[in-house]
Amino acid sequence: MRFSSALTGRKMRFIPLVAATFFMVSGGPYAIEDILGGAGFSRAIIILVLLPFLWSLPAALMIGELASAIPAEGGFYIWVRRAMGPFWGYQEGWLSLSASVFDMAIYPAFVVSYLGRFNPSLTEGWHGYAWSLAVVALCCAWNLRGAPAVGNDSVWMSALLLAPFVVFVALGFWHGFTLHPAVQWSGPASESALSTAILVAMWNYMGWDNASTVAQEVENPQRAYPRAMVACTALVSFTYILPLAAVAVAGVSVESFKTGDWMTAATTLGGPLLGLAVAAGGVITGVGMFNALVMSYTRLPMAMAEDGMLPAVIARRNSRSVPWVSVLLCGLAWALALKLPFEKLITVDLVLYGSSLLLEFVALVILRVREPELPRPFKAGNLAFACGLGVGPAVLIGYALYASRAEEVRLGHNSVSALLFSLCVGLLGPVLYWLTAAPRARRLAAASAAD
Protein backbone atom coordinates (compact mmCIF):
# COMPACT_ATOMS: atom_id res chain seq x y z
CA MET A 1 0.00 0.00 0.00
CA ARG A 2 1.33 3.44 -0.93
CA PHE A 3 1.68 6.00 1.83
CA SER A 4 -0.74 8.91 1.45
CA SER A 5 0.64 12.36 2.07
CA ALA A 6 -2.81 13.29 3.35
CA LEU A 7 -1.63 11.88 6.68
CA THR A 8 0.63 14.89 7.03
CA GLY A 9 -2.35 17.27 6.76
CA ARG A 10 -0.52 19.56 4.31
CA LYS A 11 -0.29 19.52 0.55
CA MET A 12 1.23 21.69 -2.13
CA ARG A 13 -1.19 24.20 -3.65
CA PHE A 14 -1.47 25.54 -7.18
CA ILE A 15 0.87 28.57 -7.03
CA PRO A 16 3.66 26.65 -5.22
CA LEU A 17 3.28 23.87 -7.82
CA VAL A 18 3.76 26.42 -10.62
CA ALA A 19 6.80 27.89 -8.83
CA ALA A 20 8.35 24.46 -8.20
CA THR A 21 7.76 23.46 -11.84
CA PHE A 22 9.32 26.76 -12.92
CA PHE A 23 12.50 25.83 -11.08
CA MET A 24 12.47 22.24 -12.38
CA VAL A 25 12.30 23.51 -15.96
CA SER A 26 13.89 26.93 -16.08
CA GLY A 27 14.77 29.01 -13.04
CA GLY A 28 14.72 32.19 -15.08
CA PRO A 29 16.72 33.50 -18.04
CA TYR A 30 20.07 32.31 -16.71
CA ALA A 31 21.96 29.87 -18.99
CA ILE A 32 20.32 31.01 -22.23
CA GLU A 33 23.21 33.36 -23.02
CA ASP A 34 25.04 30.71 -25.04
CA ILE A 35 22.13 30.55 -27.47
CA LEU A 36 23.19 34.00 -28.68
CA GLY A 37 26.70 32.79 -29.43
CA GLY A 38 25.35 30.29 -31.93
CA ALA A 39 22.32 32.04 -33.34
CA GLY A 40 22.42 35.81 -32.86
CA PHE A 41 19.49 37.79 -31.50
CA SER A 42 17.00 37.21 -34.29
CA ARG A 43 17.51 33.45 -34.57
CA ALA A 44 17.77 33.04 -30.79
CA ILE A 45 14.38 34.71 -30.31
CA ILE A 46 12.85 32.59 -33.11
CA ILE A 47 14.23 29.40 -31.50
CA LEU A 48 12.90 30.43 -28.08
CA VAL A 49 9.47 31.25 -29.55
CA LEU A 50 9.14 28.04 -31.60
CA LEU A 51 10.47 25.51 -29.11
CA PRO A 52 7.60 25.91 -26.62
CA PHE A 53 5.19 24.78 -29.36
CA LEU A 54 7.37 21.90 -30.61
CA TRP A 55 8.97 20.78 -27.35
CA SER A 56 7.34 22.22 -24.21
CA LEU A 57 3.61 22.42 -24.97
CA PRO A 58 3.30 18.80 -26.18
CA ALA A 59 5.01 17.61 -23.00
CA ALA A 60 2.86 19.91 -20.86
CA LEU A 61 -0.36 18.58 -22.45
CA MET A 62 0.76 14.97 -22.07
CA ILE A 63 1.70 15.51 -18.43
CA GLY A 64 -1.52 17.42 -17.76
CA GLU A 65 -3.58 14.43 -18.91
CA LEU A 66 -1.59 11.67 -17.25
CA ALA A 67 -1.00 13.52 -13.98
CA SER A 68 -4.71 14.31 -13.67
CA ALA A 69 -5.75 10.76 -14.61
CA ILE A 70 -3.09 8.94 -12.52
CA PRO A 71 -1.96 11.33 -9.75
CA ALA A 72 0.42 8.80 -8.22
CA GLU A 73 3.61 9.32 -6.26
CA GLY A 74 6.39 8.52 -8.71
CA GLY A 75 4.59 10.21 -11.60
CA PHE A 76 5.95 9.29 -15.00
CA TYR A 77 7.52 6.06 -13.74
CA ILE A 78 4.05 4.90 -12.62
CA TRP A 79 2.49 5.88 -15.97
CA VAL A 80 5.01 3.92 -18.03
CA ARG A 81 4.88 0.90 -15.72
CA ARG A 82 1.09 0.86 -15.83
CA ALA A 83 1.00 1.16 -19.63
CA MET A 84 3.90 -1.13 -20.58
CA GLY A 85 4.77 -3.27 -17.59
CA PRO A 86 7.57 -3.40 -14.97
CA PHE A 87 10.45 -3.76 -17.44
CA TRP A 88 9.70 -0.49 -19.21
CA GLY A 89 8.79 1.16 -15.93
CA TYR A 90 12.26 0.30 -14.64
CA GLN A 91 13.84 1.71 -17.82
CA GLU A 92 11.91 4.93 -17.32
CA GLY A 93 13.23 5.23 -13.79
CA TRP A 94 16.78 4.31 -14.81
CA LEU A 95 16.93 6.78 -17.70
CA SER A 96 15.64 9.61 -15.51
CA LEU A 97 17.93 8.89 -12.57
CA SER A 98 21.02 8.44 -14.74
CA ALA A 99 20.22 11.72 -16.51
CA SER A 100 20.03 13.37 -13.09
CA VAL A 101 23.71 12.60 -12.48
CA PHE A 102 24.64 14.85 -15.40
CA ASP A 103 21.89 17.36 -14.75
CA MET A 104 22.35 17.91 -11.02
CA ALA A 105 26.08 18.60 -11.27
CA ILE A 106 25.27 21.77 -13.21
CA TYR A 107 23.38 23.71 -10.55
CA PRO A 108 25.92 23.78 -7.70
CA ALA A 109 28.51 24.88 -10.29
CA PHE A 110 26.05 27.57 -11.34
CA VAL A 111 25.82 28.84 -7.76
CA VAL A 112 29.61 28.92 -7.50
CA SER A 113 30.02 30.83 -10.77
CA TYR A 114 27.68 33.62 -9.63
CA LEU A 115 29.12 33.73 -6.11
CA GLY A 116 32.46 34.40 -7.77
CA ARG A 117 30.94 37.51 -9.34
CA PHE A 118 30.74 39.10 -5.88
CA ASN A 119 34.30 38.24 -4.94
CA PRO A 120 36.52 35.78 -6.86
CA SER A 121 38.31 34.77 -3.67
CA LEU A 122 35.05 33.25 -2.40
CA THR A 123 35.25 30.44 -4.95
CA GLU A 124 38.97 30.05 -5.60
CA GLY A 125 40.60 26.64 -5.12
CA TRP A 126 38.85 24.30 -2.71
CA HIS A 127 36.30 26.95 -1.79
CA GLY A 128 34.36 26.34 -5.01
CA TYR A 129 34.00 22.63 -4.28
CA ALA A 130 33.04 23.38 -0.67
CA TRP A 131 30.25 25.70 -1.85
CA SER A 132 29.00 23.00 -4.25
CA LEU A 133 28.88 20.44 -1.44
CA ALA A 134 27.10 22.99 0.73
CA VAL A 135 24.39 23.40 -1.91
CA VAL A 136 23.84 19.63 -2.02
CA ALA A 137 23.68 19.35 1.78
CA LEU A 138 21.45 22.42 2.17
CA CYS A 139 18.91 21.27 -0.41
CA CYS A 140 18.76 17.71 0.93
CA ALA A 141 18.10 19.07 4.43
CA TRP A 142 15.61 21.56 2.99
CA ASN A 143 13.70 18.73 1.32
CA LEU A 144 13.31 16.83 4.59
CA ARG A 145 10.74 19.49 5.51
CA GLY A 146 8.37 18.15 2.85
CA ALA A 147 7.13 18.96 -0.64
CA PRO A 148 4.71 21.70 0.48
CA ALA A 149 7.59 23.57 2.12
CA VAL A 150 9.73 23.26 -1.02
CA GLY A 151 6.83 24.53 -3.15
CA ASN A 152 6.07 27.47 -0.84
CA ASP A 153 9.73 28.47 -0.69
CA SER A 154 9.95 28.24 -4.49
CA VAL A 155 7.36 31.04 -4.70
CA TRP A 156 9.41 33.66 -2.88
CA MET A 157 12.67 32.51 -4.49
CA SER A 158 11.20 32.85 -7.99
CA ALA A 159 9.88 36.33 -7.10
CA LEU A 160 13.31 37.39 -5.81
CA LEU A 161 15.24 36.19 -8.86
CA LEU A 162 12.77 37.63 -11.40
CA ALA A 163 12.39 41.07 -9.73
CA PRO A 164 15.75 42.41 -11.06
CA PHE A 165 14.82 41.22 -14.56
CA VAL A 166 11.58 43.20 -14.47
CA VAL A 167 13.72 46.32 -13.96
CA PHE A 168 16.26 45.05 -16.50
CA VAL A 169 13.64 44.51 -19.23
CA ALA A 170 12.07 47.93 -18.60
CA LEU A 171 15.46 49.66 -18.79
CA GLY A 172 16.46 47.72 -21.90
CA PHE A 173 13.37 48.71 -23.85
CA TRP A 174 13.54 52.29 -22.54
CA HIS A 175 17.18 52.51 -23.63
CA GLY A 176 16.31 51.21 -27.08
CA PHE A 177 13.27 53.43 -27.62
CA THR A 178 14.96 56.61 -26.43
CA LEU A 179 18.52 56.23 -27.74
CA HIS A 180 17.78 54.14 -30.86
CA PRO A 181 21.04 52.14 -30.81
CA ALA A 182 22.01 49.93 -33.74
CA VAL A 183 20.80 46.37 -33.16
CA GLN A 184 23.03 43.53 -34.38
CA TRP A 185 20.27 41.04 -35.16
CA SER A 186 22.45 38.60 -37.07
CA GLY A 187 24.99 36.25 -35.51
CA PRO A 188 27.42 33.47 -36.42
CA ALA A 189 26.10 31.40 -39.30
CA SER A 190 28.09 28.18 -38.83
CA GLU A 191 26.14 24.92 -38.65
CA SER A 192 27.88 23.83 -35.45
CA ALA A 193 27.15 27.14 -33.69
CA LEU A 194 23.47 27.02 -34.63
CA SER A 195 23.29 23.36 -33.54
CA THR A 196 24.70 24.30 -30.14
CA ALA A 197 22.10 27.05 -29.82
CA ILE A 198 19.24 24.62 -30.52
CA LEU A 199 20.56 22.03 -28.05
CA VAL A 200 21.04 24.65 -25.32
CA ALA A 201 17.49 25.90 -25.93
CA MET A 202 16.12 22.35 -25.70
CA TRP A 203 17.96 21.83 -22.44
CA ASN A 204 16.54 25.09 -21.08
CA TYR A 205 12.99 24.02 -21.97
CA MET A 206 13.06 20.44 -20.63
CA GLY A 207 11.97 18.89 -17.35
CA TRP A 208 8.20 19.35 -17.35
CA ASP A 209 7.50 15.80 -16.21
CA ASN A 210 9.59 16.20 -13.07
CA ALA A 211 6.71 17.88 -11.26
CA SER A 212 4.57 14.74 -11.65
CA THR A 213 6.52 12.63 -9.15
CA VAL A 214 4.99 14.42 -6.13
CA ALA A 215 1.36 14.15 -7.30
CA GLN A 216 0.06 12.69 -4.03
CA GLU A 217 1.57 15.65 -2.20
CA VAL A 218 -0.35 18.18 -4.34
CA GLU A 219 -3.77 19.54 -3.44
CA ASN A 220 -6.41 18.50 -6.01
CA PRO A 221 -3.84 17.22 -8.56
CA GLN A 222 -6.54 16.44 -11.16
CA ARG A 223 -7.24 20.15 -11.47
CA ALA A 224 -3.85 21.59 -10.50
CA TYR A 225 -1.53 19.81 -12.94
CA PRO A 226 -3.13 20.75 -16.30
CA ARG A 227 -3.42 24.40 -15.23
CA ALA A 228 0.10 24.47 -13.77
CA MET A 229 1.67 23.01 -16.92
CA VAL A 230 0.06 25.56 -19.24
CA ALA A 231 0.71 28.49 -16.88
CA CYS A 232 4.35 27.50 -16.41
CA THR A 233 4.89 27.09 -20.17
CA ALA A 234 3.84 30.70 -20.67
CA LEU A 235 5.90 31.90 -17.68
CA VAL A 236 9.09 30.17 -18.82
CA SER A 237 8.70 31.42 -22.40
CA PHE A 238 8.26 35.03 -21.28
CA THR A 239 11.20 34.90 -18.86
CA TYR A 240 13.43 33.77 -21.73
CA ILE A 241 12.17 35.91 -24.58
CA LEU A 242 11.61 39.30 -22.90
CA PRO A 243 15.12 39.73 -21.39
CA LEU A 244 16.69 38.59 -24.67
CA ALA A 245 14.58 41.05 -26.65
CA ALA A 246 15.44 43.83 -24.19
CA VAL A 247 19.16 43.15 -24.59
CA ALA A 248 18.78 43.20 -28.38
CA VAL A 249 16.78 46.45 -28.43
CA ALA A 250 19.28 48.05 -26.06
CA GLY A 251 22.01 47.45 -28.66
CA VAL A 252 24.23 45.09 -26.65
CA SER A 253 26.68 43.34 -28.98
CA VAL A 254 25.99 39.63 -29.45
CA GLU A 255 29.73 38.94 -29.71
CA SER A 256 30.32 40.11 -26.13
CA PHE A 257 27.44 38.19 -24.60
CA LYS A 258 28.19 34.82 -23.03
CA THR A 259 27.32 32.72 -19.98
CA GLY A 260 27.19 34.91 -16.89
CA ASP A 261 26.94 38.20 -18.79
CA TRP A 262 23.45 39.03 -17.55
CA MET A 263 25.26 40.78 -14.69
CA THR A 264 27.42 42.75 -17.11
CA ALA A 265 24.44 43.79 -19.21
CA ALA A 266 22.45 44.73 -16.09
CA THR A 267 25.33 46.87 -14.81
CA THR A 268 25.52 48.63 -18.17
CA LEU A 269 21.80 49.40 -18.22
CA GLY A 270 21.05 49.99 -14.53
CA GLY A 271 24.30 50.42 -12.67
CA PRO A 272 26.26 48.25 -10.19
CA LEU A 273 23.31 47.70 -7.83
CA LEU A 274 21.18 46.10 -10.57
CA GLY A 275 24.19 44.04 -11.65
CA LEU A 276 24.63 42.70 -8.11
CA ALA A 277 20.90 41.97 -7.88
CA VAL A 278 21.08 39.91 -11.09
CA ALA A 279 24.14 38.05 -9.76
CA ALA A 280 22.25 37.29 -6.54
CA GLY A 281 19.41 35.99 -8.70
CA GLY A 282 21.88 33.61 -10.31
CA VAL A 283 22.73 32.15 -6.91
CA ILE A 284 19.01 31.82 -6.09
CA THR A 285 18.39 30.12 -9.43
CA GLY A 286 21.05 27.46 -8.84
CA VAL A 287 19.81 26.71 -5.31
CA GLY A 288 16.13 26.82 -6.32
CA MET A 289 16.58 24.47 -9.28
CA PHE A 290 18.63 21.96 -7.30
CA ASN A 291 16.16 22.12 -4.42
CA ALA A 292 13.07 21.52 -6.58
CA LEU A 293 14.75 18.71 -8.51
CA VAL A 294 15.81 16.97 -5.29
CA MET A 295 12.11 16.86 -4.43
CA SER A 296 11.29 15.38 -7.84
CA TYR A 297 14.07 12.87 -8.41
CA THR A 298 14.03 11.37 -4.91
CA ARG A 299 10.43 10.17 -5.37
CA LEU A 300 11.55 7.84 -8.18
CA PRO A 301 13.69 5.42 -6.08
CA MET A 302 10.96 5.52 -3.43
CA ALA A 303 8.22 4.52 -5.90
CA MET A 304 10.46 1.85 -7.45
CA ALA A 305 11.23 0.46 -3.98
CA GLU A 306 7.52 0.30 -3.17
CA ASP A 307 7.10 -1.78 -6.35
CA GLY A 308 9.90 -4.16 -5.37
CA MET A 309 12.30 -2.82 -8.00
CA LEU A 310 14.74 -1.57 -5.34
CA PRO A 311 15.38 -2.53 -1.68
CA ALA A 312 12.38 -1.73 0.53
CA VAL A 313 14.45 0.46 2.88
CA ILE A 314 14.61 3.15 0.17
CA ALA A 315 10.83 3.67 0.51
CA ARG A 316 11.03 4.73 4.16
CA ARG A 317 9.51 8.14 4.86
CA ASN A 318 9.61 10.61 7.72
CA SER A 319 6.60 12.22 9.40
CA ARG A 320 6.33 14.75 6.56
CA SER A 321 6.02 12.01 3.90
CA VAL A 322 9.58 12.64 2.67
CA PRO A 323 11.50 9.54 1.47
CA TRP A 324 14.47 10.40 3.65
CA VAL A 325 16.57 7.35 2.72
CA SER A 326 16.15 8.17 -0.96
CA VAL A 327 17.07 11.81 -0.29
CA LEU A 328 20.27 10.77 1.48
CA LEU A 329 21.28 8.21 -1.16
CA CYS A 330 20.56 10.53 -4.09
CA GLY A 331 22.33 13.40 -2.33
CA LEU A 332 25.41 11.21 -1.85
CA ALA A 333 25.39 10.20 -5.53
CA TRP A 334 25.09 13.81 -6.69
CA ALA A 335 27.84 14.91 -4.30
CA LEU A 336 30.18 12.26 -5.73
CA ALA A 337 29.35 13.45 -9.26
CA LEU A 338 30.32 17.07 -8.60
CA LYS A 339 33.92 16.59 -9.71
CA LEU A 340 33.03 14.71 -12.89
CA PRO A 341 33.61 16.76 -16.06
CA PHE A 342 29.99 16.56 -17.19
CA GLU A 343 28.79 20.11 -16.61
CA LYS A 344 28.83 21.12 -20.29
CA LEU A 345 27.73 17.82 -21.81
CA ILE A 346 24.08 18.73 -22.10
CA THR A 347 23.69 16.41 -25.09
CA VAL A 348 24.18 13.39 -22.79
CA ASP A 349 21.49 14.77 -20.50
CA LEU A 350 19.24 15.46 -23.50
CA VAL A 351 19.61 11.96 -24.95
CA LEU A 352 18.85 10.20 -21.66
CA TYR A 353 16.04 12.53 -20.67
CA GLY A 354 14.64 12.54 -24.22
CA SER A 355 14.48 8.75 -24.27
CA SER A 356 12.47 8.72 -21.04
CA LEU A 357 10.18 11.45 -22.40
CA LEU A 358 9.40 9.40 -25.50
CA LEU A 359 8.38 6.47 -23.29
CA GLU A 360 5.89 8.80 -21.60
CA PHE A 361 4.32 9.79 -24.94
CA VAL A 362 4.04 6.08 -25.82
CA ALA A 363 2.39 5.46 -22.43
CA LEU A 364 -0.13 8.21 -23.15
CA VAL A 365 -1.26 6.49 -26.36
CA ILE A 366 -1.26 2.96 -24.90
CA LEU A 367 -3.38 4.03 -21.93
CA ARG A 368 -5.82 5.76 -24.29
CA VAL A 369 -6.25 2.45 -26.15
CA ARG A 370 -6.16 0.01 -23.22
CA GLU A 371 -8.03 2.08 -20.65
CA PRO A 372 -10.51 4.25 -22.56
CA GLU A 373 -12.79 4.42 -19.49
CA LEU A 374 -10.04 5.76 -17.21
CA PRO A 375 -11.35 9.04 -15.75
CA ARG A 376 -9.44 11.89 -17.37
CA PRO A 377 -10.31 15.27 -15.80
CA PHE A 378 -8.13 16.83 -18.51
CA LYS A 379 -7.84 15.26 -21.95
CA ALA A 380 -5.26 16.33 -24.55
CA GLY A 381 -7.55 16.04 -27.60
CA ASN A 382 -8.72 12.86 -29.34
CA LEU A 383 -6.61 9.74 -29.96
CA ALA A 384 -5.15 11.09 -33.22
CA PHE A 385 -4.11 14.31 -31.47
CA ALA A 386 -2.55 12.32 -28.61
CA CYS A 387 -0.57 10.26 -31.14
CA GLY A 388 0.67 13.44 -32.82
CA LEU A 389 1.80 15.09 -29.59
CA GLY A 390 5.05 13.16 -29.52
CA VAL A 391 6.08 13.95 -33.11
CA GLY A 392 7.74 17.31 -32.42
CA PRO A 393 9.67 16.11 -29.37
CA ALA A 394 10.71 12.92 -31.23
CA VAL A 395 12.12 14.96 -34.12
CA LEU A 396 14.04 17.22 -31.76
CA ILE A 397 15.38 14.27 -29.76
CA GLY A 398 16.47 12.67 -33.04
CA TYR A 399 18.29 15.89 -33.84
CA ALA A 400 20.00 15.80 -30.43
CA LEU A 401 21.11 12.23 -31.16
CA TYR A 402 22.52 13.32 -34.51
CA ALA A 403 24.28 16.34 -33.03
CA SER A 404 25.79 14.35 -30.15
CA ARG A 405 27.88 12.27 -32.57
CA ALA A 406 30.37 15.16 -32.75
CA GLU A 407 30.73 15.64 -29.00
CA GLU A 408 33.06 13.59 -26.87
CA VAL A 409 33.16 12.43 -23.27
CA ARG A 410 36.60 12.19 -21.73
CA LEU A 411 37.09 9.00 -19.73
CA GLY A 412 40.50 9.02 -18.13
CA HIS A 413 43.01 9.58 -20.94
CA ASN A 414 40.61 8.49 -23.67
CA SER A 415 37.60 10.07 -25.36
CA VAL A 416 34.40 8.49 -26.58
CA SER A 417 31.47 9.81 -28.59
CA ALA A 418 28.80 11.41 -26.40
CA LEU A 419 26.21 9.48 -28.40
CA LEU A 420 27.94 6.13 -27.78
CA PHE A 421 28.41 7.02 -24.12
CA SER A 422 24.70 7.89 -23.77
CA LEU A 423 23.66 4.64 -25.45
CA CYS A 424 25.91 2.61 -23.14
CA VAL A 425 24.41 4.31 -20.07
CA GLY A 426 20.90 3.69 -21.40
CA LEU A 427 21.60 0.03 -22.17
CA LEU A 428 22.75 -0.54 -18.60
CA GLY A 429 19.09 -0.28 -17.64
CA PRO A 430 17.99 -3.66 -19.09
CA VAL A 431 21.09 -5.34 -17.65
CA LEU A 432 20.41 -3.97 -14.16
CA TYR A 433 16.74 -4.92 -14.43
CA TRP A 434 17.45 -8.58 -15.20
CA LEU A 435 20.22 -8.78 -12.59
CA THR A 436 18.44 -7.07 -9.70
CA ALA A 437 14.83 -5.97 -10.18
CA ALA A 438 13.46 -9.00 -12.04
CA PRO A 439 14.58 -11.59 -9.41
CA ARG A 440 13.28 -9.38 -6.60
CA ALA A 441 9.95 -8.90 -8.40
CA ARG A 442 9.62 -12.66 -8.87
CA ARG A 443 10.31 -13.31 -5.18
CA LEU A 444 7.71 -10.75 -4.14
CA ALA A 445 5.17 -12.22 -6.56
CA ALA A 446 5.81 -15.72 -5.21
CA ALA A 447 5.47 -14.53 -1.61
CA SER A 448 2.22 -12.71 -2.45
CA ALA A 449 0.84 -15.85 -4.14
CA ALA A 450 1.76 -17.98 -1.12
CA ASP A 451 -0.13 -15.62 1.19
N, C-alpha and C positions, 0 to 999 in steps of 0.2 A: 504494500500500500504506500502511495506517495504521500509525503508530509505536506499538509496544507498550510500555507503561510497565514491563513485566516486565524490560526491559533495565536499568532503574535498580536492580532488586533490592529495592525497597521499595514496599509498597502500603498503602493506608489500611485499617485494620481496623474491626471492627464498632462498638466504642464511639466511636472518633473520627468515624466516619460519622454516628452518632446525634448527636454533639455539633455537628458541622459543619451537619447538617440543622437542628438546633435553632436555630442562629444564622441560617441562611438563611430560616427561617420566623418565628421569634419573638424570641429573645434575651432572654427573660424578660418579666416583667409590665410593663415600661416601655412607655409609649405607649397603654395601655388606659384611662388616666384619663379621657379625653374621652368614653368610652362612658357614664360615669356622668352627665356633663352632659346627655346626651340621653335617658337611660333610667332613671336612679335605680338603686339597688342591686338591687332584686328583678328588674327587667327586664334589667339588665346581666348578672346571673348567668344568667338564662334564655337570653339571647342567646349567652353564652359556652359554655353547656352544649349548646345545640341546634346551633350552627354546626359543631362538629366532625363531627356525623353528616350534615349536609346539604352541607358544603363541604369539610372536611378529609379525612374518612375515604374518601369516593369517590375523591378525588385520590390518596390514599395507596395504595388498592387498585389503581387503574389503573397507578400508577407502579411498584408492587411487581411486577405482572405483566410490564409492558413492559421494565423495567430488568433483570429476571431472564431474560427471553426474548431480549432484544437489548441486552446490556451493552456498548454502543458509546460511545466518546468522542464527545461531542456530544449524547448522551442524546435528549431529546424532539425535537430537530431531525431526528435520524436516524430516529426512529420515524415521524414525519409524512412525511418524504421517501420512506421505504420503502413506506408505505401508499398515499400519494397522488401521488407523483412530485415532481420537482425544484421545480416552481412553488410547490406548497403547502409544501414543505420550506423554501424561501426565505422565504415569508410567515411561517412559524413562527419562523425566526431573526430576521426583521425586527421582528416584533411584540415579541418578548422583549427584543431589544437596545434598541429605542426605549423600551420601558417602563423599562428600566434607567436611562435618562437621568433620569427623574422619580424613580425609586426610590432611586438611589444618592446623590442630592443630600441626602436626608433624614439619613443616618447621620452624616456629618461635622458637620452642624448639631446633631445630637443630642449628640455629644461636646462641642461648644462650650457648649451650654446647661447641661450638668451640670458642666463645668469652671467655669463662671461661678458655680455654687453654692458653690464653695470660696472664690473671691475674684473679685468682678465685674471688677476691673481686669485680670484675666487675659485676658478676652475682649472688652474694650472696643475700639471703633474697628477698626483694621486687624488687631488681634491675633486677633479671631474668624476672619477670613478666612485668616490665616496658620495657625491651628490646623487649619482645615478642609483646607487644602492639605497640611499635614503628615500628616493621617490618610490622604489619598489616596496620598501618596508612601510612607509607612510600609507600608501594606497591599500596594501593588504590589511593593515590595522583599521583603516578607514572603513573598509568593506565589512569588517566584522560587526559593524553597527547595523547592517541590514540594507537591503535594496531601497526602501523608502528614504533612508537617510542619504544614500548616494544620489538618488534622484533629486531630493530637495536641495542638496548642496550644489548639484549641477546647475540649478536655476540661477543662484547668485553668482556662481563662477562664470557662466556664460554671459550674464549681464555685465560683469566686470571686464571681461576680455573684449566684448563688443563695443562698450561705451567709447573707448578712444577711437575706434574706427568710424563711429557715427560722426565725430568731430573731424576726423581725417577725410572722410568722403565729402562732407560739406565744404571743407577748406579746398579740397582738390577741385571740385566743380566751380567754386567761387574764383579760385585762381585762374582756371581756364576761361571762364566767361568774362572776367574783367581784364586779364592781361593778354588773352588770345595767343598763347605760345604755340610754336610749331609742334605738331604731334607726329611722332615717328611711328605710323601705324604698321609699317612693314617690319619684318624681322628676318633672321637667317632662313634660308630657303632649302637647306640640305635635308635629304630624306631622313637621315639619322637624328637630326635635331628635332624635326617635326614628330618623329616616332617617339622620342623621349617625352615630348610635350604631351602627347596623347596618353602614354602610359602613366605619367605623373597625374594627369587629370583623372584617369580611371581610378588610380589609387586614392585620390582625394575624394572621390564620390562613392567609395565602396564601404560596406559594413552595415547595411541596413538590417540584415537578418539578426545581427547581434542582440538587438533589443528583445527578440522573441524568447530568449532563454530564461527570462524572469517572469513569464506570463502569469504564473500563479501568485506572484507578488505584486501584481498590478490591479488596481481597482477597476472593475467592469472591463476586462480586457477585450471582450467582444466589441464593445463600442470604442474603447480607447485606441486600440492599435491601428485600425484603418485611418482614423482622423490624425493620429500622431505621425504616421508615415507620410501622408500627403502634406501636412503642415511642415514637417521637417524637411521634405524635399524642397519646398519653396524657400524655407529659411536658409538652408545650405547654399542654394543657387544664388540667392541675393547676397549672402555674405562673401561669396567668391567674386561675383560679377561687378558689383558696385564699387568695391575698393580698386579693382583692376581698371575699371572705366575711369575712376577719379584720377588715378595715377596717369593714365593716358592723356586725359583732357588737360591735366596740369602740365604736360610737356616733359615729364621725366623720361630720360633716355632709356630705351629698352636694353641697350648694351651695358648699362651700369647697374642693372637690376638683377639681383640674384638672391639666393636663400639668405634670409635674415635681414634683407634691406628694407623691410617695412619700417624698421626703426629709423633708418637713414632718410627715407622718403617723408616720414612723419616729422622728423626734425626739420627738414627743409621747408615743409609747408606750415608747421605749427610751432616750431621752436623746440628746445631741449626737453621741456616738460612733457609735451605730447610724445616725443620720441621715447622717453623713459616709460610713459604709460603704455605704449605699444610693446616695448620690451617686457614689461611686467605681464602684459597679456599673453606673451609668448610662453612665459613660465607657467601661467595659469592653464593655458591650452595643453601643454605637455602633461601636467599633473591631472587635469580634468579628463583627458582622453585615456590615460593609463588607468585612472580610477574607475571610469565607467566600463572599460573593457575588462578589468579584473572582475567586476560584477557579472559581466556576460560570460566570459570564457570559463569561469570556475563552476558554472552550473552544468557544463557539459560532462566533466568527469563524474559529477554527482549523479546526473541522470543515467549515465552509462553504468555506474556502480549499482544503482537501484534496479537496473535491468540484468544484472549479473555479468556485464561485459568487463567490469573492473572489480577489484576487491571491495567488499561491502563497507570497509572502514572509511572509504573515500566519501560515502554518502552521509556520514555523520554531520549533524547540524547543531548549532548553538540555539539559545532561546529565542534569537531573532530570525530563525530560519536560514541562517547563513551556513553553507557547507564549509565549515572551518578547516577541515582536513584538506579539502580540495584547494582552498585559498592558500594554505601553507605550502602544499606541494607545487602548485602552479607558480607561486611566488618564488620558490627556490629554483625552479626551472628557468624562469625569466631572469633571475639574478645571475645564474650561471651563464646565460646567453649574452649578457651585457658586453663581454669582451670579444664576442665573435664579430668578424668583419661583415655583418649582414645589413648594416643600416641603410645602405644605398641600393640594395638589390631588391627593389620593389617588384621586379618582374617575377621573382620566386614567390613572393607573397601573392601577387596577382594570379599566378598559375594555380597555386594550391587553393586559394580562396575561390577563384573562378570555377574550379572543378566542383567544389562543394556547392556553390550557388546553382550550377547546372542541375545537380541532383535534386535541389529544392524545386526547380521548375518542372522537372520530370515528376516529382511527387505530387505537385499541384494537379497535373493532368491525370495521373493514375487515380488519385483520390476522387477526382470528378467522375471518372468512369466506374470505379469500383464502389464508391459510396455516394451515389447521387442524392440519397436522402439525408446525408449528413447536414445538420443545421449549419447554415452559413449566414451569419448576420450581415456580413459584407461579401459580395460576390464580384469578382473581377471579370464581368462580361460572361458571354456564353462559352461553350466548350472550344469553339474555333478561336475565339479571342484569347482564351487561356493558353491554348497551344501556341499562339503567335507571340505571347508575352516573352518567351525565352529566346526569340530569334535575335533581337538586337544584342542582348548580353552574350549570346553564343558567338556571334560574329566578332564582337570586341575581344572576347576571351581567346578566340582563334587568332586574332591579330596579336594579342600579347604572347601567345605561344610562338608565333612566327618571329616576333621581334626578339624574344628571349634567346634565340639561337646565336645571336651575336654577343651576348653578355656572358661573362665567365665568373665562376665562383672559385676563389682560391682556397685550396685544401692543402695546407702545409706548404710544400715547395712546388706543388703542381696546380694546374688550373683545369676546370671542367666546364662545359657549357652549362649555363643557368637552366636551359631547358632540360638537359639530361639530368642535372642535379634534382630539379623539381620532379621529374618523372620517377626517379629513384626513391625520393622521399614519399611520393604518393603510392608507389608500389609496395612500400613497407607495410601499408595498411592491411592488405589481404594476408600477408605473411603473419603479422602480429595477430590478426583475427584467428587464423587457424591454429596458431601456437598457443594462444592464451584464452581468448574470449569464447571460441567455439567449445573447447572442452569444459569450461566453467558453465556455459549455458546448458550443455548436455547434462551435467551433474545436477544443476538446479532443476531441470525438467524432470529428471529421473526421481529426485527427491520429492518434487511436487506430486508426481504420479503415485508414488508410494504412499503419500499421505492420503 
